[in-house]
């Protein structure tokens, strides 16, 4: 699992929506620091968290993995 790629893809999707890290954190029910660390590839997001994020942002889960 390429953490930097996943983080970059999450950041790309967040920016497409015009959201701040704070807004993404609110939607994903986590802290903005967590979002920041995931986007930087410094934290390993769980599949549960990624799936929840995909559902709440209406983004296909596979897109976070670059597919």
N, C-alpha and C positions, 0 to 999 in steps of 0.2 A: 504494500500500500504506500503510495507516494504522498506523504502528508503535505508537502508543499503544493503539489498539484491540486489536491482536494481543497486546501485552503484558498488557493488562487481562484478556483472555480466557485467556491462559496462567496468570495469577495466580489467576483464578477457578477454573480446573480444578485447580490445585495445592491451593488451599484446600479444595475439595470433598473431596479425598483426605486432608486433614489433614496435608499434607506441609509441611516447612520448605523454604526455598530450598536448603539443604544437601542434603536428601533428593532434591529435584528434580534438582539438579546431579549427584548420584550416579547416578540413573536415566538422565539424559541424557548422562552421561559428559562433563561440562564443569565449570567452576568455579561456585561459588555467586555470584560477582561477575558472571559472564556472565548467569546467570539473572536476577539483580537488574537488570542494565542492560537486558535484553530486556523484562522486566516494566515498567520505567519508560519504555520507548520510546526509550531512548538508544543502542540497538545494533540493527543490522539482522540478524535471524537468517536464515541461509540456508534455502532450501527443503529441503535435505538434513537440516539440523538439526531443522527443524520436523517433517519426515516421521519422522525417528528418534524424536523426542519423542512424536509421535502413536502410533507403534507400541508404544513401551515403556510408555506410560501408558494405552493402550487407549482413546484419545480420538480421534474422527474428526478428520482434518486440517482439514476445513472449519470445525470449531468454533472453531479458533484465529482464523479470518478473520471470525467472526461469523455463520456460516451454519448 
